[in-house]
Amino acid sequence: MKEYIRKIIGSEQDPVRARNRVREYVQARILHGIQEGGGMMPLAFHGGTALRILFDLPRYSEDLDFSLERPEYPFDFRKLIRSIVAEFQGEGYEIGTRIHDRKAVHSTFIDFPFLFQELGLAGSNLSVKIEVDTRPPAGARLSETIVRRHLILRIQHHDRASLLAGKLNALFTRRYTKGRDLYDLFWYLSAPGWPDPNMELLNHAMMQFEGMKQQVTAQKWRSAILQHAEKWHWDRIVSDVRPFLENSGEADMLTLKNLEKLLG
């Protein structure tokens, strides 16, 4: 499989893009492992990597985010991670894990300490983080999509309105603004026919965040985002997201004025 990765990299001269491509292949393999281990029955995929894998978001992403939406199906986080690791090890990958599952949000880093080096790429070790919220906010609606990303994947995920609600929640509640979140919002708002956010999920998520009592209505979420945007450090936002974009020039479109236009 490492020969397949070398073909993915091809003659790419930009080491950042090459590392992003390797990471995306590993992410697809992890998703396949979750699927084969039965994890796609209880879990729903969401977040930036879900947008990339399912809807061709033109930016690379790092983490794999899930929520436990169907607890009637068996779910054992450690067992699932062990099965994923065993599949990679069976193909000769050196791999390690760091599992944290004592809180509501279970997480692990799956580390490939020598993969970049073996592929002749500069940079630190490759690490993919997986998070599962075992007590997610109520209100998410689910969809299922079959997609080909190096392998054929059958993925259960938040529907489009719920995905947008999750992104808005991140923009409202993060202690600092990620450029990747803002880029995703621009992408949502410019996507023809993308539905309005799932307001039930958005408000449940916001109330779950340190007991916030603020309610956002379908009529007010755009103006509420704009109020937050006026306080953001836009230079930091642009520099944060630029290395992850397929077309780095798109980062220059991330301005308050353009956001005002998209929000109408």
VOGUTI-19409 format. One record per residue: x, y, z of N, C-alpha, C in turn; residue number from 1. Coordinates in Angstrom, 3 decimals. Example, Ala and Ser with C-alpha at 12.3 -4.5 7.8 and 13.67 -1.06 7.14 Angstrom:
BEGIN
BALUM         nx         ny         nz        cax        cay        caz         cx         cy         cz   resi
BALUM     13.190     -5.690      7.800     12.300     -4.500      7.800     13.200     -3.300      7.800      1
BALUM     12.850     -2.250      7.080     13.670     -1.060      7.140     12.900      0.030      7.870      2
//
This chain:
BEGIN
BALUM         nx         ny         nz        cax        cay        caz         cx         cy         cz   resi
BALUM      0.808     -1.215      0.000      0.000      0.000      0.000      0.843      1.268      0.000      1
BALUM      2.084      1.167      0.482      2.931      2.359      0.466      3.287      2.753     -0.962      2
BALUM      3.365      1.771     -1.861      3.585      2.095     -3.272      2.405      2.876     -3.828      3
BALUM      1.202      2.528     -3.376      0.013      3.271     -3.803      0.096      4.714     -3.316      4
BALUM      0.585      4.910     -2.105      0.729      6.270     -1.580      1.728      7.058     -2.421      5
BALUM      2.812      6.416     -2.822      3.795      7.104     -3.660      3.171      7.550     -4.976      6
BALUM      2.239      6.761     -5.509      1.549      7.152     -6.734      0.631      8.356     -6.474      7
BALUM      0.027      8.388     -5.292     -0.831      9.525     -4.933     -0.011     10.812     -4.903      8
BALUM      1.159     10.731     -4.321      2.027     11.911     -4.253      2.491     12.305     -5.645      9
BALUM      2.828     11.290     -6.449      3.267     11.537     -7.813      4.473     12.459     -7.864     10
BALUM      4.404     13.442     -8.717      5.513     14.388     -8.885      5.241     15.708     -8.167     11
BALUM      4.381     15.669     -7.169      4.042     16.886     -6.429      5.304     17.528     -5.846     12
BALUM      5.517     18.783     -6.193      6.706     19.494     -5.739      6.496     20.197     -4.402     13
BALUM      5.258     20.505     -4.079      4.958     21.217     -2.839      4.864     20.203     -1.705     14
BALUM      5.780     20.233     -0.726      5.749     19.237      0.349      4.504     19.318      1.222     15
BALUM      3.927     20.516      1.362      2.703     20.650      2.165      1.559     19.911      1.487     16
BALUM      1.417     20.103      0.182      0.360     19.402     -0.552      0.590     17.894     -0.528     17
BALUM      1.832     17.481     -0.652      2.136     16.051     -0.623      1.738     15.445      0.723     18
BALUM      2.061     16.119      1.810      1.686     15.607      3.135      0.171     15.581      3.293     19
BALUM     -0.505     16.614      2.762     -1.972     16.623      2.835     -2.573     15.429      2.098     20
BALUM     -2.003     15.072      0.957     -2.520     13.946      0.192     -2.313     12.630      0.936     21
BALUM     -1.167     12.502      1.561     -0.901     11.290      2.347     -1.886     11.194      3.504     22
BALUM     -2.078     12.311      4.213     -3.012     12.314      5.333     -4.420     11.923      4.877     23
BALUM     -4.839     12.433      3.740     -6.185     12.134      3.258     -6.345     10.651      2.908     24
BALUM     -5.295     10.046      2.357     -5.360      8.603      2.110     -5.507      7.841      3.424     25
BALUM     -4.715      8.218      4.428     -4.795      7.547      5.730     -6.185      7.733      6.345     26
BALUM     -6.743      8.932      6.213     -8.095      9.174      6.718     -9.106      8.234      6.060     27
BALUM     -8.993      8.074      4.739     -9.916      7.181      4.035     -9.766      5.751      4.529     28
BALUM     -8.530      5.333      4.779     -8.311      3.986      5.280     -8.899      3.822      6.685     29
BALUM     -8.794      4.854      7.510     -9.378      4.791      8.849    -10.899      4.706      8.762     30
BALUM    -11.495      5.507      7.890    -12.948      5.447      7.694    -13.373      4.056      7.234     31
BALUM    -12.588      3.465      6.360    -12.890      2.101      5.921    -12.803      1.125      7.090     32
BALUM    -11.804      1.317      7.953    -11.676      0.468      9.130    -12.849      0.613     10.082     33
BALUM    -13.325      1.849     10.252    -14.507      2.075     11.091    -15.724      1.397     10.481     34
BALUM    -15.856      1.500      9.172    -16.957      0.845      8.464    -16.893     -0.670      8.640     35
BALUM    -15.716     -1.257      8.441    -15.563     -2.707      8.551    -15.762     -3.187      9.990     36
BALUM    -15.442     -2.326     10.955    -15.609     -2.692     12.360    -17.006     -2.450     12.906     37
BALUM    -17.944     -2.047     12.046    -19.315     -1.814     12.479    -19.568     -0.453     13.083     38
BALUM    -18.583      0.437     13.023    -18.734      1.738     13.666    -19.690      2.680     12.965     39
BALUM    -19.982      2.416     11.693    -20.887      3.304     10.970    -22.359      3.061     11.305     40
BALUM    -22.628      2.096     12.138    -24.005      1.899     12.595    -24.336      2.862     13.741     41
BALUM    -23.538      2.914     14.807    -23.870      3.844     15.896    -23.380      5.262     15.669     42
BALUM    -22.340      5.460     14.846    -21.686      6.752     14.739    -22.131      7.524     13.504     43
BALUM    -22.088      8.856     13.610    -22.356      9.734     12.475    -21.155     10.652     12.284     44
BALUM    -20.665     10.715     11.078    -19.514     11.529     10.680    -19.961     12.978     10.510     45
BALUM    -19.153     13.921     10.963    -19.462     15.340     10.767    -18.168     16.126     10.813     46
BALUM    -18.245     17.444     10.623    -17.065     18.293     10.688    -16.421     18.520      9.329     47
BALUM    -15.263     19.182      9.347    -14.606     19.594      8.120    -14.168     18.441      7.240     48
BALUM    -13.662     17.364      7.842    -13.227     16.233      7.024    -14.425     15.559      6.369     49
BALUM    -15.570     15.569      7.037    -16.782     15.034      6.414    -17.142     15.848      5.172     50
BALUM    -17.026     17.169      5.258    -17.286     18.004      4.083    -16.319     17.680      2.949     51
BALUM    -15.075     17.457      3.297    -14.062     17.136      2.292    -14.356     15.784      1.626     52
BALUM    -14.606     14.771      2.427    -14.792     13.413      1.915    -16.109     13.278      1.161     53
BALUM    -17.165     13.863      1.705    -18.510     13.635      1.161    -18.918     14.642      0.098     54
BALUM    -18.460     15.894      0.233    -18.960     16.965     -0.633    -17.859     17.714     -1.377     55
BALUM    -16.646     17.158     -1.382    -15.531     17.736     -2.145    -15.182     19.160     -1.725     56
BALUM    -15.264     19.451     -0.453    -14.775     20.737      0.042    -13.325     20.927     -0.420     57
BALUM    -13.004     22.051     -1.073    -11.656     22.214     -1.639    -10.600     22.651     -0.623     58
BALUM    -10.643     22.076      0.537     -9.560     22.262      1.497     -9.301     20.939      2.199     59
BALUM     -8.060     20.739      2.566     -7.697     19.537      3.305     -8.052     19.719      4.779     60
BALUM     -8.260     18.602      5.460     -8.659     18.648      6.856     -7.829     17.648      7.653     61
BALUM     -7.871     17.760      8.967     -6.974     16.962      9.810     -7.683     15.893     10.630     62
BALUM     -8.762     16.250     11.319     -9.374     15.353     12.297    -10.589     14.638     11.724     63
BALUM    -10.934     13.506     12.334    -12.144     12.763     12.009    -13.089     12.877     13.202     64
BALUM    -14.217     13.554     13.005    -15.152     13.836     14.090    -16.437     13.029     13.916     65
BALUM    -16.875     12.410     15.012    -18.084     11.600     15.004    -18.922     11.927     16.232     66
BALUM    -20.204     11.595     16.147    -21.069     11.641     17.321    -21.812     10.317     17.419     67
BALUM    -22.053      9.909     18.647    -22.758      8.654     18.904    -24.254      8.934     18.830     68
BALUM    -24.831      8.757     17.649    -26.218      9.120     17.410    -27.192      7.948     17.561     69
BALUM    -26.687      6.727     17.496    -27.571      5.554     17.572    -27.009      4.580     18.616     70
BALUM    -27.167      4.920     19.901    -26.568      4.107     20.969    -27.210      2.731     21.124     71
BALUM    -28.304      2.473     20.392    -28.886      1.139     20.457    -27.991      0.093     19.800     72
BALUM    -27.035      0.556     18.990    -26.069     -0.361     18.384    -24.826     -0.436     19.269     73
BALUM    -24.185     -1.613     19.322    -23.008     -1.752     20.204    -21.867     -0.841     19.749     74
BALUM    -21.192     -0.262     20.743    -20.069      0.627     20.450    -19.017      0.464     21.522     75
BALUM    -17.824      0.060     21.102    -16.677     -0.099     21.993    -15.509      0.654     21.352     76
BALUM    -15.203      1.819     21.887    -14.211      2.696     21.270    -12.849      2.024     21.154     77
BALUM    -12.384      1.435     22.228    -11.051      0.819     22.219    -10.991     -0.368     21.253     78
BALUM    -12.048     -1.154     21.222    -12.073     -2.293     20.303    -12.022     -1.827     18.862     79
BALUM    -12.757     -0.754     18.564    -12.777     -0.216     17.208    -11.393      0.290     16.808     80
BALUM    -10.721      1.003     17.708     -9.383      1.513     17.405     -8.401      0.364     17.223     81
BALUM     -8.505     -0.663     18.059     -7.600     -1.809     17.916     -7.738     -2.473     16.549     82
BALUM     -8.971     -2.581     16.062     -9.188     -3.224     14.759     -8.588     -2.384     13.629     83
BALUM     -8.678     -1.057     13.752     -8.082     -0.176     12.740     -6.566     -0.303     12.752     84
BALUM     -5.984     -0.280     13.940     -4.530     -0.385     14.071     -4.038     -1.725     13.525     85
BALUM     -4.745     -2.808     13.825     -4.324     -4.130     13.367     -4.293     -4.206     11.844     86
BALUM     -5.239     -3.545     11.185     -5.270     -3.559      9.721     -4.035     -2.870      9.143     87
BALUM     -3.657     -1.726      9.704     -2.458     -1.037      9.229     -1.199     -1.845      9.536     88
BALUM     -1.122     -2.393     10.742      0.068     -3.153     11.124      0.239     -4.383     10.250     89
BALUM     -0.878     -4.961      9.812     -0.805     -6.123      8.935     -0.173     -5.812      7.591     90
BALUM     -0.111     -4.527      7.234      0.501     -4.103      5.979      1.890     -3.502      6.191     91
BALUM      2.412     -3.651      7.402      3.777     -3.223      7.658      3.951     -1.806      8.131     92
BALUM      2.869     -1.137      8.491      2.981      0.219      9.023      3.403      0.172     10.487     93
BALUM      4.334      1.048     10.847      4.641      1.256     12.262      3.657      2.294     12.779     94
BALUM      2.999      1.969     13.871      1.862      2.780     14.284      1.757      2.792     15.803     95
BALUM      1.259      3.884     16.332      1.021      3.994     17.770     -0.284      4.723     18.023     96
BALUM     -0.801      4.606     19.234     -2.053      5.280     19.583     -1.938      5.926     20.953     97
BALUM     -2.723      6.974     21.129     -2.864      7.638     22.428     -4.361      7.808     22.666     98
BALUM     -4.933      6.963     23.504     -6.383      6.911     23.683     -6.788      7.631     24.965     99
BALUM     -7.844      8.460     24.847     -8.429      9.143     25.998     -9.939      8.909     25.943    100
BALUM    -10.453      8.099     26.844    -11.879      7.754     26.781    -12.572      7.803     28.135    101
BALUM    -12.079      8.662     29.028    -12.692      8.782     30.356    -13.708      9.904     30.427    102
BALUM    -13.776     10.719     29.378    -14.750     11.802     29.350    -15.798     11.516     28.285    103
BALUM    -16.783     12.401     28.198    -17.868     12.197     27.232    -17.351     12.165     25.805    104
BALUM    -16.338     12.980     25.518    -15.738     12.967     24.188    -14.529     12.033     24.216    105
BALUM    -14.665     10.876     23.567    -13.559      9.937     23.446    -12.663     10.392     22.303    106
BALUM    -11.362     10.254     22.486    -10.453     10.669     21.424     -9.231      9.763     21.393    107
BALUM     -8.617      9.712     20.238     -7.340      9.027     20.092     -6.552      9.678     18.976    108
BALUM     -5.251      9.647     19.110     -4.354      9.992     18.014     -3.776      8.696     17.474    109
BALUM     -3.933      8.477     16.183     -3.276      7.355     15.527     -2.023      7.907     14.859    110
BALUM     -0.876      7.486     15.358      0.413      8.053     14.953      1.144      7.131     13.980    111
BALUM      1.689      7.738     12.928      2.544      7.054     11.970      3.909      7.749     12.033    112
BALUM      4.764      7.364     12.984      5.956      8.172     13.286      6.995      8.236     12.181    113
BALUM      7.001      7.265     11.255      8.056      7.241     10.245      7.523      7.307      8.817    114
BALUM      6.227      7.471      8.632      5.654      7.370      7.295      6.164      8.472      6.371    115
BALUM      6.147      9.725      6.824      6.642     10.814      5.981      8.110     10.576      5.609    116
BALUM      8.878     10.136      6.582     10.295      9.885      6.334     10.467      8.778      5.293    117
BALUM      9.687      7.713      5.385      9.778      6.608      4.433      9.412      7.054      3.017    118
BALUM      8.532      8.043      2.938      8.095      8.537      1.634      8.977      9.662      1.104    119
BALUM     10.015     10.001      1.860     10.924     11.053      1.425     10.373     12.447      1.606    120
BALUM      9.449     12.616      2.548      8.827     13.913      2.798      9.350     14.505      4.095    121
BALUM      9.608     15.794      4.079     10.016     16.475      5.302      8.808     16.658      6.201    122
BALUM      9.055     16.926      7.455      7.959     17.193      8.387      7.940     16.200      9.525    123
BALUM      7.200     16.551     10.546      7.090     15.697     11.719      6.219     14.479     11.393    124
BALUM      6.013     13.647     12.389      5.251     12.422     12.163      3.805     12.731     11.791    125
BALUM      3.210     11.824     11.036      1.803     11.950     10.675      0.950     11.450     11.834    126
BALUM     -0.033     12.245     12.220     -0.928     11.874     13.302     -2.347     12.270     12.921    127
BALUM     -3.270     11.331     13.025     -4.674     11.595     12.721     -5.487     11.442     14.002    128
BALUM     -6.221     12.481     14.346     -7.031     12.465     15.560     -8.451     12.023     15.237    129
BALUM     -8.979     11.130     16.063    -10.368     10.696     15.956    -11.079     11.107     17.242    130
BALUM    -12.227     11.759     17.106    -13.032     12.145     18.263    -14.438     11.609     18.111    131
BALUM    -14.971     11.091     19.206    -16.359     10.626     19.245    -17.050     11.276     20.436    132
BALUM    -18.057     12.077     20.165    -18.878     12.672     21.225    -19.933     11.648     21.614    133
BALUM    -19.789     11.075     22.801    -20.725     10.031     23.237    -21.994     10.603     23.859    134
BALUM    -22.022     11.928     24.061    -23.231     12.593     24.571    -23.516     13.826     23.710    135
BALUM    -23.805     13.617     22.460    -23.965     14.754     21.554    -25.250     15.514     21.821    136
BALUM    -25.320     16.775     21.421    -26.568     17.529     21.555    -27.667     16.898     20.709    137
BALUM    -28.888     17.036     21.185    -30.029     16.443     20.480    -30.357     17.240     19.227    138
BALUM    -31.011     16.569     18.292    -31.558     17.275     17.146    -30.911     16.986     15.807    139
BALUM    -29.787     16.247     15.792    -29.125     15.967     14.519    -29.988     15.040     13.664    140
BALUM    -29.985     15.301     12.379    -30.632     14.413     11.417    -29.549     13.720     10.604    141
BALUM    -29.795     12.474     10.231    -28.759     11.640      9.632    -29.038     11.345      8.167    142
BALUM    -27.966     11.145      7.430    -28.020     10.685      6.046    -26.970      9.601      5.871    143
BALUM    -27.035      8.927      4.745    -26.034      7.915      4.412    -25.595      8.131      2.969    144
BALUM    -24.299      8.114      2.753    -23.743      8.379      1.427    -22.695      7.322      1.101    145
BALUM    -22.724      6.849     -0.142    -21.674      5.978     -0.654    -20.770      6.821     -1.541    146
BALUM    -19.480      6.811     -1.244    -18.537      7.672     -1.953    -17.234      6.907     -2.174    147
BALUM    -16.531      7.236     -3.234    -15.229      6.613     -3.473    -14.123      7.601     -3.152    148
BALUM    -13.336      7.272     -2.125    -12.134      8.031     -1.778    -11.023      7.012     -1.569    149
BALUM    -10.383      6.627     -2.645     -9.377      5.564     -2.654    -10.016      4.184     -2.459    150
BALUM    -11.041      4.124     -1.629    -11.836      2.923     -1.441    -13.305      3.328     -1.532    151
BALUM    -14.189      2.337     -1.651    -15.619      2.637     -1.613    -16.051      2.681     -0.157    152
BALUM    -16.589      3.814      0.242    -16.974      4.039      1.632    -18.479      4.250      1.716    153
BALUM    -19.087      3.611      2.685    -20.504      3.813      2.975    -20.574      4.495      4.334    154
BALUM    -20.910      5.769      4.326    -20.731      6.603      5.512    -22.075      7.132      6.010    155
BALUM    -22.323      6.915      7.298    -23.457      7.571      7.962    -22.958      8.914      8.496    156
BALUM    -23.733      9.964      8.276    -23.253     11.295      8.628    -24.428     12.211      8.942    157
BALUM    -24.125     13.349      9.534    -25.131     14.391      9.723    -25.595     14.873      8.349    158
BALUM    -26.889     15.162      8.234    -27.373     15.677      6.952    -26.853     17.098      6.739    159
BALUM    -27.134     17.657      5.575    -26.505     18.932      5.201    -26.896     20.072      6.139    160
BALUM    -28.164     20.127      6.547    -28.591     21.189      7.465    -27.914     21.041      8.827    161
BALUM    -27.723     19.806      9.258    -27.078     19.558     10.554    -25.576     19.854     10.486    162
BALUM    -24.947     19.580      9.344    -23.530     19.916      9.182    -23.308     21.420      9.291    163
BALUM    -24.184     22.196      8.667    -24.072     23.656      8.774    -24.302     24.109     10.209    164
BALUM    -25.243     23.503     10.899    -25.487     23.855     12.308    -24.244     23.606     13.145    165
BALUM    -23.564     22.484     12.892    -22.341     22.191     13.636    -21.253     23.222     13.400    166
BALUM    -21.134     23.692     12.166    -20.118     24.703     11.857    -20.459     26.037     12.521    167
BALUM    -21.728     26.417     12.498    -22.126     27.661     13.165    -21.865     27.574     14.662    168
BALUM    -22.139     26.422     15.253    -21.870     26.258     16.675    -20.387     26.477     16.975    169
BALUM    -19.512     25.941     16.121    -18.075     26.144     16.315    -17.716     27.626     16.235    170
BALUM    -18.292     28.341     15.284    -17.989     29.765     15.138    -18.524     30.580     16.314    171
BALUM    -19.649     30.166     16.873    -20.218     30.888     18.008    -19.478     30.600     19.311    172
BALUM    -18.954     29.396     19.476    -18.510     28.978     20.802    -17.009     28.782     20.958    173
BALUM    -16.249     28.659     19.876    -14.809     28.497     20.049    -14.210     29.715     20.742    174
BALUM    -13.198     29.474     21.551    -12.544     30.574     22.256    -11.670     31.394     21.298    175
BALUM    -11.308     30.809     20.185    -10.604     31.541     19.131    -11.160     31.062     17.802    176
BALUM    -11.074     31.902     16.784    -11.663     31.585     15.489    -10.643     30.907     14.599    177
BALUM    -11.011     29.738     14.092    -10.168     29.023     13.145    -10.480     29.495     11.733    178
BALUM     -9.433     29.746     10.972     -9.634     30.121      9.584    -10.353     29.042      8.801    179
BALUM    -10.119     27.777      9.181    -10.778     26.678      8.491    -12.288     26.714      8.699    180
BALUM    -12.715     27.100      9.895    -14.155     27.223     10.146    -14.764     28.317      9.280    181
BALUM    -14.067     29.434      9.190    -14.611     30.545      8.404    -14.633     30.200      6.917    182
BALUM    -13.567     29.566      6.429    -13.565     29.155      5.026    -14.748     28.229      4.746    183
BALUM    -14.995     27.299      5.663    -16.119     26.380      5.472    -17.439     27.139      5.422    184
BALUM    -17.579     28.170      6.260    -18.806     28.965      6.227    -18.968     29.656      4.872    185
BALUM    -17.896     30.222      4.341    -17.951     30.825      3.004    -18.399     29.781      1.980    186
BALUM    -17.858     28.593      2.101    -18.197     27.515      1.159    -19.670     27.141      1.284    187
BALUM    -20.159     26.997      2.518    -21.584     26.700      2.731    -22.463     27.769      2.084    188
BALUM    -22.163     29.020      2.402    -23.030     30.117      1.966    -23.017     30.305      0.457    189
BALUM    -21.948     29.893     -0.202    -21.863     30.050     -1.658    -22.292     28.790     -2.411    190
BALUM    -22.623     27.719     -1.682    -23.026     26.467     -2.332    -24.488     26.563     -2.763    191
BALUM    -24.771     26.424     -4.056    -26.167     26.531     -4.521    -27.056     25.466     -3.874    192
BALUM    -28.167     25.917     -3.323    -29.152     24.984     -2.801    -28.840     24.365     -1.454    193
BALUM    -27.759     24.828     -0.795    -27.479     24.255      0.535    -28.576     24.714      1.497    194
BALUM    -29.164     23.793      2.266    -30.299     24.165      3.121    -29.881     25.041      4.293    195
BALUM    -30.852     25.709      4.873    -30.624     26.488      6.081    -30.220     25.568      7.230    196
BALUM    -29.579     26.110      8.249    -29.098     25.261      9.343    -30.221     24.609     10.134    197
BALUM    -29.903     23.466     10.688    -30.786     22.758     11.605    -30.775     23.520     12.928    198
BALUM    -31.798     24.346     13.150    -31.796     25.231     14.310    -31.962     24.470     15.626    199
BALUM    -32.675     23.365     15.592    -32.824     22.573     16.812    -31.464     22.077     17.291    200
BALUM    -30.685     21.534     16.369    -29.352     21.047     16.735    -28.455     22.205     17.172    201
BALUM    -28.483     23.322     16.444    -27.632     24.458     16.780    -27.899     24.950     18.192    202
BALUM    -29.153     25.113     18.548    -29.466     25.645     19.879    -29.181     24.647     20.983    203
BALUM    -29.413     23.364     20.740    -29.037     22.359     21.744    -27.520     22.347     21.942    204
BALUM    -26.778     22.472     20.853    -25.312     22.473     20.954    -24.815     23.690     21.716    205
BALUM    -25.403     24.847     21.461    -24.962     26.060     22.140    -25.301     26.026     23.626    206
BALUM    -26.442     25.453     23.970    -26.806     25.343     25.384    -25.906     24.346     26.109    207
BALUM    -25.400     23.368     25.373    -24.504     22.377     25.978    -23.135     22.979     26.283    208
BALUM    -22.793     24.042     25.595    -21.492     24.672     25.769    -21.502     25.537     27.023    209
BALUM    -20.962     24.998     28.098    -20.838     25.713     29.371    -22.150     26.371     29.791    210
BALUM    -23.266     25.694     29.495    -24.561     26.166     29.967    -25.051     27.442     29.331    211
BALUM    -24.601     27.758     28.106    -25.066     28.977     27.439    -26.581     28.934     27.272    212
BALUM    -27.231     30.035     27.538    -28.694     30.111     27.436    -29.143     30.841     26.165    213
BALUM    -28.173     31.348     25.406    -28.513     32.115     24.214    -29.232     31.234     23.197    214
BALUM    -30.322     31.751     22.659    -31.057     31.074     21.606    -30.886     31.855     20.311    215
BALUM    -30.661     31.141     19.233    -30.529     31.761     17.919    -31.712     31.313     17.083    216
BALUM    -32.369     32.251     16.436    -33.528     31.914     15.622    -33.129     31.816     14.153    217
BALUM    -34.016     31.219     13.373    -33.769     31.083     11.938    -33.647     32.451     11.276    218
BALUM    -34.276     33.474     11.867    -34.246     34.820     11.303    -33.013     35.615     11.742    219
BALUM    -32.335     35.162     12.816    -31.287     35.992     13.414    -29.883     35.405     13.328    220
BALUM    -29.716     34.153     12.857    -28.379     33.559     12.925    -27.380     34.303     12.040    221
BALUM    -27.840     34.854     10.920    -26.920     35.570     10.031    -26.401     36.851     10.700    222
BALUM    -27.294     37.605     11.300    -26.852     38.834     11.957    -25.997     38.514     13.187    223
BALUM    -26.294     37.393     13.863    -25.490     37.002     15.026    -24.066     36.642     14.613    224
BALUM    -23.916     35.931     13.498    -22.580     35.607     12.997    -21.830     36.877     12.628    225
BALUM    -22.516     37.822     12.010    -21.856     39.057     11.592    -21.362     39.843     12.805    226
BALUM    -22.126     39.829     13.884    -21.682     40.512     15.101    -20.399     39.891     15.638    227
BALUM    -20.307     38.560     15.600    -19.083     37.882     16.024    -17.931     38.233     15.080    228
BALUM    -18.226     38.273     13.787    -17.178     38.476     12.777    -16.484     39.816     12.922    229
BALUM    -17.178     40.810     13.432    -16.591     42.132     13.592    -15.479     42.152     14.636    230
BALUM    -15.404     41.097     15.446    -14.376     41.019     16.500    -13.215     40.107     16.121    231
BALUM    -13.309     39.431     14.981    -12.291     38.451     14.608    -11.013     39.105     14.112    232
BALUM     -9.889     38.392     14.269     -8.597     38.828     13.749     -8.436     38.210     12.360    233
BALUM     -8.774     38.971     11.343     -8.889     38.414     10.000     -7.542     38.005      9.417    234
BALUM     -6.457     38.684      9.753     -5.137     38.299      9.252     -4.757     36.907      9.755    235
BALUM     -5.040     36.646     11.016     -4.736     35.319     11.581     -5.600     34.246     10.926    236
BALUM     -6.844     34.586     10.661     -7.759     33.642     10.025     -7.228     33.218      8.667    237
BALUM     -6.782     34.184      7.886     -6.286     33.888      6.540     -5.026     33.025      6.600    238
BALUM     -4.096     33.369      7.474     -2.848     32.603      7.560     -3.094     31.195      8.093    239
BALUM     -4.120     31.023      8.920     -4.438     29.701      9.467     -4.915     28.747      8.384    240
BALUM     -5.742     29.228      7.479     -6.381     28.326      6.520     -5.581     28.144      5.230    241
BALUM     -4.727     29.087      4.879     -4.078     29.060      3.564     -3.352     27.736      3.271    242
BALUM     -2.590     27.144      4.212     -1.863     25.905      3.881     -2.773     24.715      3.578    243
BALUM     -4.049     24.810      3.938     -4.951     23.669      3.758     -5.767     23.757      2.470    244
BALUM     -5.641     24.851      1.732     -6.487     25.050      0.567     -5.866     24.459     -0.680    245
BALUM     -6.698     23.857     -1.524     -6.221     23.390     -2.820     -5.741     24.580     -3.657    246
BALUM     -6.473     25.671     -3.580     -6.074     26.918     -4.246     -5.820     27.950     -3.156    247
BALUM     -4.559     28.158     -2.831     -4.222     29.023     -1.688     -4.706     30.451     -1.879    248
BALUM     -4.901     30.875     -3.134     -5.370     32.230     -3.388     -6.764     32.493     -2.875    249
BALUM     -7.544     31.434     -2.654     -8.904     31.623     -2.146     -8.907     32.225     -0.750    250
BALUM     -7.821     32.080     -0.029     -7.760     32.651      1.318     -7.936     34.164      1.293    251
BALUM     -7.535     34.812      0.199     -7.633     36.266      0.100     -9.078     36.749     -0.004    252
BALUM     -9.993     35.844     -0.300    -11.407     36.223     -0.374    -12.066     36.271      1.002    253
BALUM    -11.344     35.801      2.021    -11.917     35.779      3.361    -11.790     37.162      3.996    254
BALUM    -12.777     37.993      3.743    -12.807     39.340      4.305    -14.180     39.597      4.918    255
BALUM    -14.217     40.559      5.809    -15.488     40.914      6.436    -16.478     41.412      5.395    256
BALUM    -16.000     42.178      4.432    -16.887     42.717      3.398    -17.517     41.588      2.586    257
BALUM    -16.734     40.588      2.221    -17.286     39.473      1.446    -18.233     38.637      2.290    258
BALUM    -17.943     38.502      3.577    -18.869     37.776      4.441    -20.204     38.498      4.516    259
BALUM    -20.171     39.821      4.610    -21.421     40.606      4.633    -22.228     40.331      3.368    260
BALUM    -21.573     40.246      2.226    -22.279     39.977      0.986    -22.933     38.597      1.005    261
BALUM    -22.183     37.610      1.457    -22.718     36.248      1.476    -23.875     36.104      2.463    262
BALUM    -23.802     36.829      3.562    -24.865     36.765      4.564    -26.091     37.579      4.139    263
BALUM    -25.911     38.436      3.153    -27.048     39.208      2.670    -27.496     40.280      3.639    264
//
